[in-house]
Amino acid sequence: MKPLQMVDTKSQYHKIKYEIDNAVIGVMESSQFIGGKAVNDFAQNLAHYHNVKHVIPCANGTDALQIALMALGLQPGDEVIMPSFTYIATVEVAALLRLKPVFADVDPKTFCINPVEIEKLISSKTKAIVPVHLYGQAAEMEEIMAIADKYKIFVIEDNAQAIGNVYTFKNGEKKKTGAIGTIGCTSFYPSKNLGAFGDGGAITTNDDELAQKIKMIASHGQSKRYLHDVVGCNSRLDAMQAAILDIKLKHLDEYNNARRKAADVYDEAFKNHPNISVPYRSESGRHVFHQYTLTLEGISRDAMSVYLSENNIPSMIYYPVPAHRQKMLEAFGGMNYNLPVTDWLTERVISLPMHTELDSEQQNYIITHVLKFIESQK
Ligand SMILES: *Cc1c(COP(=O)(O)O)cnc(C)c1O
């Protein structure tokens, strides 16, 4: 059996090694390492993939979120509603810009921000909502967009974990996550569903004016060469990463299908088990399983994780401490939040190996051990 890993980027690379190697050599031969054709081509293809007017590539997903918030012209103290049950980057960038992260609890089924909780937190200072499509599951965007329209606030989608998820509205209209809100942000961190061979990120929008502003902010606030209109930053996707990503983009749907297939196999083995909840599949979103995450009930998660590890099965807790309990956010009133679903999930979730290269021998081995462990606890 191939050794088990949470992600297997090496096997994935070897399947398309010829194409990737040639693309990298192409960039080296062109010596156009920053900007240029590779970056423009990828941005165009990614815009086409999302069916959006503009894609602005940047250095990583965290920058994408920061630049998106900067482009909206928010003032210090403005409130941005987001989940606490997320990777810290979502929250950190708001705090860094002196905005106030306001935490809404998540839905116990989807693990994503709960629209009902969002509306309770709206104040005159609320300027934006940042839904996170956690683990590859789409947040309830139809409800979130309705709230945003009602209160005239922005929506920034954190799509770092859900690139390729297709969301279906009640009228049948379909949109990719990241193409629904005012701005979408994604990450090409190597383990993400569309992973680079290093860091990378991108910002999507249909708004021409915002696109101009985002482009300017990502490039030192520059409007024309050496003319700087606003305070920006330096955030670029380099050409080699763009060339690699452009090739992998062609495989993204096939990669997401492989993840969904692996999830089906896990689901089949664990569904109806009294101690395990399998990931919920919402009707509106098409889960792309960045993570395959179980919720355990009446089972020691720590003991299970140790047992799996002793049998060479990696597992992870995403995330062991939610944002509102991080010391970093004490100054923003973090500890004062009452987020029962977030706390409940934080104590019970466990993610199993999930990637495009999982084979049935590996999955059977994982499944057998998970079930054997639970049986041993009775
Ligand atoms: C990965 C991730 C980010 C940050 O992306 P980086 O490219 O690592 O900066 C932001 N939000 C979520 C939900 C993520 O999973």
The ligand as an SDF file (V2000), in Angstrom:
LIG
                    3D

 15 15  0  0  0  0  0  0  0  0999 V2000
   -5.8080   28.6130    3.0720 C   0  0  0  0  0  0  0  0  0  0  0  0
   -6.8260   29.5490    3.5380 C   0  0  0  0  0  0  0  0  0  0  0  0
   -6.6140   30.9410    3.5510 C   0  0  0  0  0  0  0  0  0  0  0  0
   -5.2880   31.5800    3.2980 C   0  0  0  0  0  0  0  0  0  0  0  0
   -4.6410   31.2320    2.1430 O   0  0  0  0  0  0  0  0  0  0  0  0
   -3.0400   31.3690    2.0620 P   0  0  0  0  0  0  0  0  0  0  0  0
   -2.7740   31.1850    0.5950 O   0  0  0  0  0  0  0  0  0  0  0  0
   -2.4540   30.3090    2.9010 O   0  0  0  0  0  0  0  0  0  0  0  0
   -2.6720   32.7320    2.5110 O   0  0  0  0  0  0  0  0  0  0  0  0
   -7.6680   31.7590    3.9140 C   0  0  0  0  0  0  0  0  0  0  0  0
   -8.8480   31.2520    4.2720 N   0  0  0  0  0  0  0  0  0  0  0  0
   -9.0890   29.9230    4.3000 C   0  0  0  0  0  0  0  0  0  0  0  0
  -10.4350   29.4360    4.7080 C   0  0  0  0  0  0  0  0  0  0  0  0
   -8.0780   29.0280    3.9580 C   0  0  0  0  0  0  0  0  0  0  0  0
   -8.3140   27.7260    4.0060 O   0  0  0  0  0  0  0  0  0  0  0  0
  1  2  1  0
  2  3  1  0
  2 14  2  0
  3  4  1  0
  3 10  2  0
  4  5  1  0
  5  6  1  0
  6  7  2  0
  6  8  1  0
  6  9  1  0
 10 11  1  0
 11 12  2  0
 12 13  1  0
 12 14  1  0
 14 15  1  0
M  END
$$$$
